[in-house]
């Protein structure tokens, strides 16, 4: 399992540590500290469905068999 938390040092309180202990009971936990620019950290807007509509194109033969896998096909 992988979980990422973004928080400020003053938010590292006992309740956060208890939540980590409860969620990852009997597991090894790795803590990584990195300097995240404020502008990047503030971008917590929820994703919007359809944001890439019209920007992604699939070829007409997308589901066609690939020659590389011909030996595995019946």
MODABEL-V76568 format. One record per run of one state. SS is the DSSP state (@ for helix, = for strand, . for the rest). FROM is the first residue (numbers start at 0). TO is the last residue. If there is no record, write none. Layout:
SS:FROM:TO ; SS:FROM:TO
This chain:
.:0:7 ; @:8:10 ; .:11:12 ; @:13:22 ; .:23:36 ; @:37:40 ; .:41:65 ; @:66:71 ; .:72:73
